[in-house]
């Protein structure tokens, strides 16, 4: 288990999940591992009555998590919607882990996702030899979730073709999955529901039909409201990465993370933190997830090549995140360097390294 590159939420936070279950004073819905109140406690973090500390999985508006969890108690599915990098997949995984103890019932949405990956498929060797039988049926994560009363996850729902998306309508409205080849159906057990994620910024997005939208309750996950919240998110995720990868530098430096987050927030918003200077915005989203990736890469460089987390470790990652369009974004980055970075005395090292890198 310790050699896994990435553990599922229910594996990584097994001790917390078990502690919450033991301390849970409230009644649990059928097939839920813990009460709704404790699911939110697991997401937001805090101390249990026995003093056990739960780490925060989501740093932001608690009410959004309460609405998300409450939705899964109704006949509506949950759609986590927002810009890329706003922790939609992260929240989806942890909600499924807390409710079902299993976050692995997942369909990854792509342009090539077909109906058979959402509803069911066939083992064609058995289909040819036996015909359509229960034995030749290939169960999907959604079908398994229905049979076991668990949460199914659909990532990037709007990347899936609109006609395939609509195969969810009967499942979500009737809570059943007809199998006409076998003259039968799968009826969902209590506890079954779906968490989908979607965004409207990337290329290849397919608009959801009105009929499908009505089957979902949408919770929009915003970018972190303030710089301190975003820094805390990056510190937490990067700290987990450093520990999991066994990097010699165990703790990322808060000052360096603050500088990365500041650069991303200013370019993202088109204004400096003090609102005194207007900036051109790059074509990319510069999300919190990208800030985490930049610091992770910098931490790896620092651990094995640079001897410490510094501007040299971070600038190449920052430039790679900012410059997606080599013409437009290069101009944006040059202007930011000359009008903002150059005039900040404590950022002289970033300016000098960045000027060499572009």
C-alpha contacts under 8 A as a table, 3 or more apart, distances in Angstrom:
res1	aa1	res2	aa2	distance
1	X	4	X	5.67
4	X	7	X	6.13
5	X	244	X	7.81
5	X	245	X	7.87
7	X	11	X	5.84
7	X	12	X	5.64
8	X	11	X	5.25
8	X	12	X	6.14
8	X	103	X	6.99
8	X	104	X	7.64
9	X	12	X	5.12
9	X	13	X	5.82
9	X	14	X	7.74
9	X	93	X	6.72
9	X	94	X	6.03
9	X	97	X	6.17
9	X	103	X	7.04
10	X	13	X	5.53
10	X	14	X	5.32
10	X	17	X	7.40
10	X	94	X	7.79
10	X	97	X	5.27
10	X	98	X	7.52
10	X	101	X	6.10
10	X	102	X	6.55
10	X	103	X	7.14
11	X	14	X	5.07
13	X	16	X	5.38
13	X	17	X	6.26
14	X	17	X	5.15
14	X	18	X	6.11
15	X	18	X	5.22
15	X	19	X	6.12
16	X	19	X	5.08
16	X	20	X	6.15
16	X	42	X	7.77
16	X	54	X	6.23
17	X	20	X	5.21
17	X	21	X	6.29
17	X	42	X	7.52
17	X	98	X	6.85
18	X	21	X	5.14
18	X	22	X	6.31
19	X	22	X	5.24
19	X	23	X	6.21
19	X	52	X	7.43
20	X	23	X	5.10
20	X	24	X	5.73
20	X	34	X	7.63
20	X	38	X	6.88
20	X	42	X	7.64
20	X	48	X	7.51
21	X	24	X	5.20
21	X	33	X	7.14
21	X	34	X	5.86
23	X	48	X	7.24
23	X	49	X	7.47
23	X	50	X	7.62
24	X	34	X	6.85
24	X	35	X	7.03
24	X	38	X	6.71
26	X	35	X	5.89
26	X	37	X	7.72
27	X	34	X	7.90
27	X	35	X	5.86
28	X	31	X	7.98
28	X	32	X	6.01
28	X	33	X	7.10
28	X	34	X	5.46
28	X	35	X	4.35
28	X	36	X	7.29
29	X	32	X	5.43
29	X	34	X	7.84
29	X	35	X	6.72
29	X	191	X	7.59
30	X	190	X	6.32
30	X	191	X	6.04
31	X	100	X	7.21
31	X	149	X	6.23
31	X	150	X	7.20
31	X	190	X	6.76
31	X	191	X	5.24
32	X	35	X	7.04
32	X	99	X	4.97
32	X	100	X	5.87
32	X	191	X	6.59
33	X	98	X	6.68
33	X	99	X	5.23
33	X	100	X	5.91
33	X	101	X	6.66
34	X	38	X	6.25
34	X	39	X	6.57
34	X	98	X	7.02
34	X	99	X	6.31
35	X	38	X	5.27
35	X	39	X	6.34
36	X	39	X	5.00
36	X	40	X	6.47
36	X	69	X	6.48
36	X	70	X	7.21
37	X	40	X	5.37
37	X	41	X	6.35
38	X	41	X	4.66
38	X	42	X	6.05
39	X	42	X	5.10
39	X	43	X	6.36
39	X	69	X	7.44
39	X	95	X	7.02
39	X	98	X	5.84
39	X	99	X	6.93
40	X	43	X	4.99
40	X	44	X	6.01
40	X	62	X	7.89
40	X	65	X	6.31
40	X	66	X	6.31
40	X	69	X	7.28
41	X	44	X	5.26
41	X	45	X	5.42
41	X	46	X	6.78
41	X	54	X	7.76
42	X	45	X	5.42
42	X	54	X	6.44
42	X	55	X	7.50
42	X	56	X	7.04
42	X	57	X	7.31
42	X	98	X	7.38
43	X	56	X	5.78
43	X	57	X	4.89
43	X	58	X	5.68
43	X	65	X	7.56
43	X	91	X	7.82
43	X	94	X	7.14
43	X	95	X	7.50
44	X	55	X	7.52
44	X	56	X	4.63
44	X	57	X	5.97
44	X	58	X	5.58
44	X	59	X	6.72
44	X	62	X	6.86
45	X	53	X	7.50
45	X	54	X	4.70
45	X	55	X	4.70
45	X	56	X	3.88
45	X	57	X	6.87
46	X	53	X	5.85
46	X	54	X	5.12
46	X	55	X	6.65
46	X	56	X	7.18
47	X	50	X	7.76
47	X	51	X	5.53
47	X	52	X	5.52
47	X	53	X	4.54
47	X	54	X	5.93
48	X	51	X	5.23
48	X	52	X	5.24
48	X	53	X	6.49
48	X	54	X	7.43
49	X	52	X	7.41
56	X	59	X	6.59
57	X	91	X	7.47
57	X	94	X	7.61
58	X	87	X	7.93
58	X	91	X	6.97
59	X	224	X	7.93
59	X	229	X	6.69
59	X	232	X	7.89
59	X	233	X	6.58
60	X	224	X	6.70
60	X	225	X	7.66
60	X	229	X	7.42
61	X	64	X	5.65
61	X	65	X	7.27
62	X	65	X	5.33
62	X	66	X	6.41
63	X	66	X	4.96
63	X	67	X	6.16
64	X	67	X	5.17
64	X	68	X	6.15
64	X	219	X	6.89
64	X	221	X	7.72
65	X	68	X	4.96
65	X	69	X	6.12
66	X	69	X	5.27
66	X	70	X	6.00
67	X	70	X	5.10
67	X	71	X	6.05
67	X	219	X	7.57
68	X	71	X	5.25
68	X	72	X	6.89
68	X	78	X	6.67
68	X	219	X	6.59
69	X	72	X	5.45
69	X	73	X	7.17
69	X	95	X	7.59
70	X	73	X	5.33
70	X	74	X	7.14
71	X	74	X	5.41
71	X	75	X	7.88
71	X	76	X	6.36
71	X	77	X	6.86
71	X	78	X	6.29
71	X	217	X	6.76
72	X	75	X	7.48
72	X	76	X	6.87
72	X	77	X	6.33
72	X	78	X	6.62
72	X	193	X	6.35
72	X	194	X	7.88
73	X	191	X	7.94
74	X	77	X	7.79
75	X	172	X	7.78
75	X	173	X	7.72
76	X	172	X	7.34
76	X	193	X	7.93
76	X	215	X	5.48
76	X	216	X	5.23
76	X	217	X	6.03
77	X	172	X	7.02
77	X	193	X	5.93
77	X	194	X	5.16
77	X	195	X	6.21
77	X	196	X	7.91
77	X	215	X	6.20
77	X	216	X	4.61
77	X	217	X	6.12
78	X	194	X	6.29
78	X	195	X	4.79
78	X	196	X	6.22
78	X	216	X	5.39
78	X	217	X	5.16
78	X	218	X	6.12
78	X	219	X	7.38
79	X	195	X	5.90
79	X	196	X	4.79
79	X	197	X	5.60
79	X	198	X	7.26
79	X	216	X	5.91
79	X	217	X	5.99
79	X	218	X	4.66
79	X	219	X	6.15
80	X	88	X	5.87
80	X	92	X	7.78
80	X	195	X	7.34
80	X	196	X	6.16
80	X	197	X	4.72
80	X	198	X	6.48
80	X	218	X	6.05
80	X	219	X	5.13
80	X	220	X	5.94
80	X	221	X	6.71
81	X	88	X	7.09
81	X	197	X	5.87
81	X	198	X	5.09
81	X	199	X	5.67
81	X	218	X	6.63
81	X	219	X	6.04
81	X	220	X	4.65
81	X	221	X	6.07
82	X	86	X	6.48
82	X	88	X	7.45
82	X	198	X	6.83
82	X	199	X	5.22
82	X	200	X	7.54
82	X	220	X	5.39
82	X	221	X	5.25
82	X	222	X	6.28
83	X	86	X	6.01
83	X	199	X	5.57
83	X	200	X	7.08
83	X	201	X	6.54
83	X	221	X	7.87
83	X	222	X	7.39
83	X	223	X	7.59
83	X	285	X	7.76
83	X	287	X	7.97
84	X	199	X	6.41
84	X	201	X	7.26
84	X	202	X	7.89
84	X	285	X	7.17
84	X	287	X	6.70
85	X	88	X	7.39
85	X	287	X	5.05
85	X	288	X	5.76
85	X	289	X	4.68
85	X	290	X	7.04
86	X	221	X	6.21
86	X	222	X	6.38
86	X	223	X	5.66
86	X	224	X	7.98
86	X	287	X	6.94
86	X	288	X	6.71
86	X	289	X	7.14
87	X	90	X	4.96
87	X	91	X	5.98
87	X	221	X	7.63
87	X	289	X	7.53
88	X	91	X	5.31
88	X	92	X	6.09
88	X	197	X	6.15
88	X	221	X	7.00
89	X	92	X	4.95
89	X	93	X	6.06
89	X	155	X	7.05
89	X	197	X	6.73
90	X	93	X	5.28
90	X	94	X	6.37
91	X	94	X	5.23
91	X	95	X	6.08
92	X	95	X	5.32
92	X	96	X	6.26
92	X	153	X	7.14
92	X	195	X	6.46
92	X	196	X	7.73
92	X	197	X	7.76
93	X	96	X	5.31
93	X	97	X	6.16
93	X	103	X	5.37
93	X	153	X	7.83
94	X	97	X	4.93
94	X	98	X	6.07
94	X	103	X	7.19
95	X	98	X	5.18
95	X	99	X	6.11
96	X	99	X	5.26
96	X	100	X	5.55
96	X	101	X	6.73
96	X	102	X	6.17
96	X	103	X	4.97
96	X	151	X	5.71
96	X	152	X	7.65
96	X	153	X	7.85
97	X	100	X	5.55
97	X	101	X	4.36
97	X	102	X	4.89
97	X	103	X	4.88
98	X	101	X	5.59
98	X	102	X	7.92
99	X	102	X	7.99
99	X	150	X	7.82
99	X	151	X	7.51
100	X	103	X	7.39
100	X	150	X	5.42
100	X	151	X	6.28
102	X	105	X	7.11
102	X	150	X	7.90
102	X	151	X	7.96
103	X	106	X	7.34
103	X	151	X	7.72
103	X	152	X	7.87
103	X	153	X	7.71
105	X	141	X	4.62
105	X	142	X	6.88
105	X	144	X	7.61
105	X	145	X	6.84
105	X	151	X	7.28
105	X	152	X	5.14
105	X	153	X	6.11
106	X	141	X	5.86
106	X	142	X	7.59
106	X	152	X	5.91
106	X	153	X	4.53
106	X	154	X	5.70
106	X	155	X	7.29
107	X	117	X	7.24
107	X	118	X	7.07
107	X	141	X	6.77
107	X	142	X	7.83
107	X	153	X	6.24
107	X	154	X	4.79
107	X	155	X	6.22
108	X	113	X	7.78
108	X	154	X	6.00
108	X	155	X	4.91
108	X	156	X	6.76
109	X	112	X	7.93
109	X	113	X	5.91
109	X	154	X	6.63
109	X	155	X	5.40
109	X	156	X	4.99
109	X	157	X	5.51
109	X	158	X	7.52
109	X	159	X	5.72
109	X	160	X	5.39
110	X	113	X	5.26
110	X	156	X	7.21
110	X	159	X	5.04
110	X	160	X	5.29
111	X	159	X	5.58
111	X	160	X	5.16
111	X	161	X	6.27
111	X	204	X	7.47
112	X	160	X	7.19
113	X	117	X	6.53
113	X	160	X	5.96
113	X	161	X	7.63
113	X	164	X	7.76
114	X	117	X	5.53
114	X	118	X	7.15
114	X	160	X	7.94
114	X	164	X	6.19
115	X	118	X	5.29
115	X	119	X	6.05
115	X	120	X	7.61
115	X	164	X	5.25
115	X	165	X	7.99
115	X	167	X	6.64
116	X	119	X	5.27
116	X	120	X	4.76
116	X	121	X	4.79
116	X	140	X	7.83
117	X	120	X	6.17
117	X	121	X	6.88
117	X	140	X	6.02
118	X	140	X	6.14
118	X	141	X	7.47
118	X	142	X	6.19
118	X	143	X	7.87
118	X	167	X	7.59
118	X	168	X	7.69
119	X	139	X	7.76
119	X	140	X	6.29
119	X	142	X	6.76
119	X	143	X	6.46
119	X	167	X	7.43
119	X	177	X	7.24
120	X	137	X	7.09
120	X	138	X	5.81
120	X	139	X	5.29
120	X	140	X	5.44
120	X	143	X	7.09
121	X	137	X	6.11
121	X	138	X	4.79
121	X	139	X	6.66
121	X	140	X	7.47
122	X	127	X	6.75
122	X	136	X	5.71
122	X	137	X	4.79
122	X	138	X	5.02
123	X	126	X	5.51
123	X	127	X	5.96
123	X	136	X	5.14
123	X	137	X	6.27
123	X	138	X	6.16
124	X	127	X	4.66
124	X	128	X	6.01
124	X	136	X	7.44
125	X	128	X	5.39
125	X	129	X	6.42
126	X	129	X	5.05
126	X	130	X	5.52
126	X	131	X	6.99
126	X	135	X	7.67
126	X	136	X	5.28
127	X	130	X	5.33
127	X	131	X	4.44
127	X	132	X	5.58
127	X	133	X	7.49
127	X	136	X	5.63
128	X	131	X	5.63
130	X	133	X	6.87
130	X	136	X	7.56
131	X	136	X	7.64
132	X	136	X	6.30
132	X	137	X	7.38
132	X	181	X	6.40
132	X	182	X	6.68
133	X	136	X	5.34
133	X	137	X	6.57
133	X	182	X	6.70
134	X	137	X	5.32
134	X	182	X	7.67
139	X	143	X	5.87
139	X	144	X	6.46
140	X	143	X	5.20
140	X	144	X	6.24
141	X	144	X	5.05
141	X	145	X	6.08
141	X	152	X	6.52
142	X	145	X	5.10
142	X	146	X	6.27
142	X	152	X	5.50
142	X	153	X	7.86
143	X	146	X	5.08
143	X	147	X	6.28
143	X	177	X	7.76
143	X	186	X	7.54
144	X	147	X	5.14
144	X	148	X	6.12
145	X	148	X	5.19
145	X	149	X	5.61
145	X	150	X	4.61
145	X	151	X	5.91
145	X	152	X	5.64
145	X	188	X	7.90
145	X	192	X	6.15
145	X	193	X	7.83
146	X	149	X	5.33
146	X	150	X	6.60
146	X	176	X	8.00
146	X	186	X	7.43
146	X	187	X	6.82
146	X	188	X	4.23
146	X	189	X	5.80
146	X	192	X	5.47
146	X	193	X	7.76
147	X	150	X	7.99
147	X	186	X	7.13
147	X	187	X	7.12
147	X	188	X	5.75
147	X	189	X	5.87
148	X	188	X	7.84
148	X	189	X	6.27
148	X	192	X	7.47
149	X	188	X	6.56
149	X	189	X	4.50
149	X	190	X	5.28
149	X	191	X	4.41
149	X	192	X	4.20
149	X	193	X	7.81
150	X	191	X	5.56
150	X	192	X	4.61
150	X	193	X	6.73
151	X	191	X	7.30
151	X	192	X	5.45
151	X	193	X	5.03
151	X	194	X	5.61
151	X	195	X	7.10
152	X	192	X	7.55
152	X	193	X	6.34
152	X	194	X	4.82
152	X	195	X	6.30
153	X	194	X	5.75
153	X	195	X	4.88
153	X	196	X	5.74
154	X	157	X	6.10
154	X	194	X	7.32
154	X	195	X	6.29
154	X	196	X	4.57
154	X	197	X	6.53
155	X	196	X	5.74
155	X	197	X	5.14
155	X	198	X	7.11
156	X	159	X	5.56
156	X	160	X	7.44
156	X	196	X	7.15
156	X	197	X	5.23
156	X	198	X	4.77
156	X	199	X	7.24
157	X	160	X	5.66
157	X	165	X	7.26
157	X	196	X	6.21
157	X	197	X	6.01
157	X	198	X	5.48
158	X	161	X	7.35
158	X	162	X	7.79
158	X	165	X	7.90
158	X	198	X	5.75
158	X	199	X	7.23
158	X	200	X	7.94
158	X	205	X	5.24
158	X	206	X	4.90
158	X	207	X	6.31
158	X	208	X	6.69
159	X	204	X	5.99
159	X	205	X	5.02
159	X	206	X	5.83
160	X	164	X	6.58
160	X	165	X	6.23
160	X	205	X	7.88
160	X	206	X	6.75
161	X	164	X	5.36
161	X	165	X	6.18
161	X	206	X	6.19
162	X	165	X	4.96
162	X	166	X	6.37
162	X	206	X	6.13
162	X	207	X	6.88
162	X	208	X	6.34
162	X	209	X	7.16
163	X	166	X	5.34
163	X	167	X	7.07
164	X	167	X	5.38
164	X	168	X	7.86
165	X	168	X	5.97
165	X	169	X	7.98
165	X	208	X	7.36
165	X	212	X	7.75
166	X	169	X	5.37
166	X	209	X	7.47
166	X	212	X	6.35
167	X	170	X	6.79
167	X	171	X	7.55
168	X	171	X	5.14
168	X	172	X	6.03
168	X	212	X	7.46
169	X	172	X	5.30
169	X	173	X	5.96
169	X	211	X	7.34
169	X	212	X	5.83
169	X	215	X	7.21
170	X	173	X	5.21
170	X	174	X	5.33
170	X	175	X	6.88
170	X	176	X	6.73
170	X	177	X	6.93
171	X	174	X	5.70
171	X	175	X	4.77
171	X	176	X	5.10
171	X	177	X	5.61
172	X	175	X	5.32
172	X	176	X	7.75
172	X	193	X	7.90
172	X	215	X	6.32
173	X	215	X	6.71
175	X	187	X	6.19
175	X	188	X	5.43
176	X	185	X	6.60
176	X	186	X	5.45
176	X	187	X	4.33
176	X	188	X	5.75
177	X	185	X	5.37
177	X	186	X	4.97
177	X	187	X	6.48
178	X	183	X	7.94
178	X	184	X	6.23
178	X	185	X	4.13
178	X	186	X	6.38
179	X	182	X	5.68
179	X	183	X	6.11
179	X	184	X	5.34
179	X	185	X	5.11
179	X	186	X	7.52
180	X	183	X	4.63
180	X	184	X	6.25
180	X	185	X	7.62
181	X	184	X	7.86
188	X	192	X	6.24
189	X	192	X	5.98
199	X	202	X	7.16
199	X	205	X	7.83
200	X	205	X	6.34
201	X	205	X	7.80
202	X	205	X	6.47
208	X	212	X	6.41
208	X	213	X	6.37
209	X	212	X	5.31
209	X	213	X	6.24
210	X	213	X	5.04
210	X	214	X	6.28
211	X	214	X	5.44
211	X	215	X	7.05
212	X	215	X	5.33
212	X	216	X	7.10
213	X	216	X	5.41
213	X	217	X	7.90
214	X	217	X	7.55
222	X	225	X	7.59
223	X	287	X	7.52
223	X	288	X	7.53
224	X	227	X	7.26
224	X	229	X	6.12
224	X	230	X	5.47
224	X	288	X	7.99
225	X	229	X	7.05
225	X	230	X	7.78
226	X	229	X	5.57
226	X	230	X	6.56
227	X	230	X	5.11
227	X	231	X	6.12
227	X	261	X	7.23
227	X	262	X	7.23
227	X	265	X	7.71
228	X	231	X	5.07
228	X	232	X	6.21
229	X	232	X	5.13
229	X	233	X	6.31
230	X	233	X	5.10
230	X	234	X	6.28
230	X	261	X	7.11
230	X	288	X	6.86
231	X	234	X	5.15
231	X	235	X	6.04
231	X	254	X	7.98
231	X	257	X	6.57
231	X	258	X	6.10
231	X	261	X	6.50
232	X	235	X	5.06
232	X	236	X	6.07
233	X	236	X	5.27
233	X	237	X	6.25
233	X	288	X	7.92
234	X	237	X	5.31
234	X	238	X	5.87
234	X	257	X	7.33
234	X	288	X	7.11
234	X	291	X	7.03
234	X	292	X	5.35
235	X	238	X	5.25
235	X	239	X	5.85
235	X	252	X	6.98
235	X	254	X	7.32
235	X	257	X	7.23
236	X	239	X	5.16
236	X	240	X	6.36
237	X	240	X	5.17
237	X	241	X	6.31
237	X	292	X	6.95
238	X	241	X	4.92
238	X	242	X	6.16
238	X	252	X	7.13
238	X	292	X	6.30
238	X	295	X	7.00
238	X	296	X	6.01
239	X	242	X	5.17
239	X	243	X	6.22
239	X	250	X	7.08
239	X	251	X	6.02
239	X	252	X	6.69
240	X	243	X	5.21
240	X	244	X	6.02
241	X	244	X	5.15
241	X	245	X	5.99
241	X	296	X	7.14
242	X	245	X	5.32
242	X	246	X	5.90
242	X	247	X	5.27
242	X	249	X	7.24
242	X	250	X	5.66
242	X	251	X	7.23
242	X	296	X	7.70
242	X	299	X	7.70
243	X	246	X	5.10
243	X	247	X	6.64
243	X	250	X	6.27
246	X	250	X	7.63
247	X	250	X	6.06
247	X	300	X	7.12
247	X	303	X	6.31
248	X	303	X	5.69
249	X	252	X	7.13
249	X	299	X	7.31
249	X	302	X	7.72
249	X	303	X	5.66
249	X	308	X	7.61
252	X	256	X	7.86
252	X	257	X	7.50
252	X	299	X	7.15
252	X	309	X	7.41
253	X	256	X	5.57
253	X	257	X	6.50
253	X	309	X	7.07
254	X	257	X	5.13
254	X	258	X	6.10
255	X	258	X	5.07
255	X	259	X	6.41
256	X	259	X	5.18
256	X	260	X	6.45
256	X	309	X	7.43
256	X	310	X	7.15
256	X	311	X	7.94
257	X	260	X	5.19
257	X	261	X	6.14
257	X	295	X	6.98
258	X	261	X	5.20
258	X	262	X	5.95
259	X	262	X	5.05
259	X	263	X	6.23
260	X	263	X	5.27
260	X	264	X	6.32
260	X	291	X	6.65
260	X	295	X	7.77
260	X	314	X	7.99
260	X	318	X	7.47
261	X	264	X	5.13
261	X	265	X	6.01
261	X	288	X	7.78
261	X	291	X	6.42
262	X	265	X	5.18
262	X	266	X	6.05
262	X	273	X	7.51
263	X	266	X	5.35
263	X	267	X	6.20
264	X	267	X	5.38
264	X	268	X	5.85
264	X	286	X	5.67
264	X	287	X	7.39
264	X	291	X	7.25
265	X	268	X	5.01
265	X	269	X	6.01
265	X	273	X	7.88
265	X	286	X	7.67
266	X	269	X	5.29
266	X	270	X	5.84
266	X	271	X	5.27
266	X	272	X	4.96
266	X	273	X	6.22
266	X	279	X	7.73
267	X	270	X	5.14
267	X	271	X	6.78
267	X	272	X	7.81
267	X	279	X	6.72
267	X	280	X	7.10
267	X	281	X	5.42
267	X	282	X	6.86
267	X	286	X	7.85
268	X	281	X	6.12
268	X	282	X	7.39
268	X	285	X	6.61
268	X	286	X	6.20
269	X	272	X	7.99
269	X	281	X	7.25
270	X	278	X	5.86
270	X	279	X	4.50
270	X	280	X	5.64
270	X	281	X	5.32
271	X	274	X	7.94
271	X	275	X	5.57
271	X	276	X	7.38
271	X	277	X	5.71
271	X	278	X	4.48
271	X	279	X	5.14
272	X	275	X	5.04
272	X	276	X	6.38
272	X	277	X	5.54
272	X	278	X	6.69
272	X	279	X	7.31
272	X	340	X	7.97
273	X	276	X	7.88
274	X	277	X	7.79
275	X	278	X	7.13
279	X	336	X	7.11
280	X	332	X	5.77
281	X	332	X	6.69
282	X	285	X	7.73
282	X	322	X	6.53
282	X	323	X	7.32
282	X	324	X	7.99
282	X	328	X	7.31
282	X	329	X	5.20
282	X	332	X	6.20
282	X	333	X	7.93
283	X	324	X	6.80
283	X	325	X	6.88
283	X	328	X	7.78
283	X	329	X	6.66
284	X	321	X	7.69
284	X	322	X	6.67
284	X	323	X	7.83
284	X	324	X	6.46
286	X	290	X	5.97
286	X	291	X	7.18
286	X	321	X	6.82
286	X	322	X	6.93
287	X	290	X	5.26
287	X	291	X	6.53
288	X	291	X	4.99
288	X	292	X	6.26
289	X	292	X	5.08
289	X	293	X	6.30
290	X	293	X	4.93
290	X	294	X	6.19
290	X	321	X	6.90
291	X	294	X	5.11
291	X	295	X	6.30
292	X	295	X	5.28
292	X	296	X	6.06
293	X	296	X	5.05
293	X	297	X	6.17
294	X	297	X	5.24
294	X	298	X	6.13
294	X	314	X	6.61
294	X	317	X	5.00
294	X	318	X	6.26
294	X	321	X	7.64
295	X	298	X	4.87
295	X	299	X	5.93
295	X	314	X	6.60
295	X	317	X	7.87
296	X	299	X	5.03
296	X	300	X	6.34
297	X	300	X	5.20
297	X	301	X	6.37
297	X	313	X	7.79
297	X	314	X	7.51
297	X	317	X	6.97
298	X	301	X	5.09
298	X	302	X	5.98
298	X	309	X	6.69
298	X	313	X	4.52
298	X	314	X	4.82
298	X	317	X	7.16
299	X	302	X	4.95
299	X	303	X	5.98
299	X	309	X	6.15
299	X	313	X	7.13
300	X	303	X	5.18
300	X	304	X	6.45
301	X	304	X	5.61
301	X	305	X	5.33
301	X	306	X	6.07
301	X	309	X	7.92
301	X	313	X	5.73
302	X	305	X	5.61
302	X	306	X	4.44
302	X	307	X	5.31
302	X	308	X	4.68
302	X	309	X	4.93
302	X	310	X	7.34
302	X	313	X	5.84
303	X	306	X	6.68
303	X	307	X	6.00
303	X	308	X	6.43
303	X	309	X	7.74
304	X	307	X	6.79
306	X	309	X	7.23
306	X	310	X	7.84
306	X	312	X	7.68
306	X	313	X	6.86
309	X	312	X	7.93
309	X	313	X	5.95
309	X	314	X	7.65
310	X	313	X	5.24
310	X	314	X	6.55
311	X	314	X	5.18
311	X	315	X	5.70
311	X	349	X	6.13
311	X	350	X	5.25
311	X	353	X	6.89
312	X	315	X	5.85
312	X	316	X	7.49
312	X	350	X	7.69
312	X	353	X	6.36
313	X	316	X	7.18
313	X	317	X	7.95
314	X	317	X	5.48
314	X	318	X	6.28
315	X	318	X	4.95
315	X	319	X	6.10
315	X	350	X	6.80
315	X	353	X	6.94
315	X	354	X	6.17
316	X	319	X	5.21
316	X	320	X	6.17
316	X	354	X	7.78
316	X	357	X	7.15
317	X	320	X	5.04
317	X	321	X	6.18
318	X	321	X	5.14
318	X	322	X	6.15
319	X	322	X	5.16
319	X	323	X	5.83
319	X	333	X	7.88
319	X	354	X	7.91
320	X	323	X	5.54
320	X	324	X	7.16
321	X	324	X	6.88
322	X	329	X	6.72
322	X	333	X	7.21
323	X	326	X	6.04
323	X	329	X	4.83
323	X	330	X	5.85
323	X	333	X	7.42
324	X	329	X	6.41
325	X	328	X	5.65
325	X	329	X	5.23
325	X	330	X	7.32
326	X	329	X	5.85
326	X	330	X	5.62
327	X	330	X	5.52
327	X	331	X	6.59
328	X	331	X	5.45
328	X	332	X	6.50
329	X	332	X	4.88
329	X	333	X	6.10
330	X	333	X	5.12
330	X	334	X	6.15
330	X	358	X	7.99
331	X	334	X	5.21
331	X	335	X	6.22
332	X	335	X	5.29
332	X	336	X	6.24
333	X	336	X	5.07
333	X	337	X	6.18
334	X	337	X	5.14
334	X	338	X	6.32
335	X	338	X	5.25
335	X	339	X	5.96
336	X	339	X	5.34
336	X	340	X	5.42
336	X	341	X	6.59
337	X	340	X	5.69
337	X	341	X	4.76
337	X	342	X	5.88
337	X	351	X	6.49
337	X	354	X	7.91
338	X	341	X	6.32
338	X	342	X	5.35
338	X	343	X	7.61
339	X	342	X	6.47
339	X	343	X	6.77
340	X	343	X	5.52
340	X	344	X	6.72
341	X	344	X	5.48
341	X	347	X	6.10
341	X	348	X	7.34
341	X	350	X	7.42
341	X	351	X	5.98
342	X	345	X	7.48
342	X	347	X	7.16
342	X	348	X	6.48
342	X	351	X	5.84
344	X	347	X	5.31
344	X	348	X	6.82
345	X	348	X	5.61
346	X	349	X	7.62
347	X	350	X	5.31
347	X	351	X	6.39
348	X	351	X	5.10
348	X	352	X	6.22
349	X	352	X	5.24
349	X	353	X	6.18
350	X	353	X	5.31
350	X	354	X	5.82
351	X	354	X	5.13
351	X	355	X	6.03
352	X	355	X	5.31
352	X	356	X	6.61
353	X	356	X	5.33
353	X	357	X	6.41
354	X	357	X	4.95
354	X	358	X	6.43
355	X	358	X	5.76
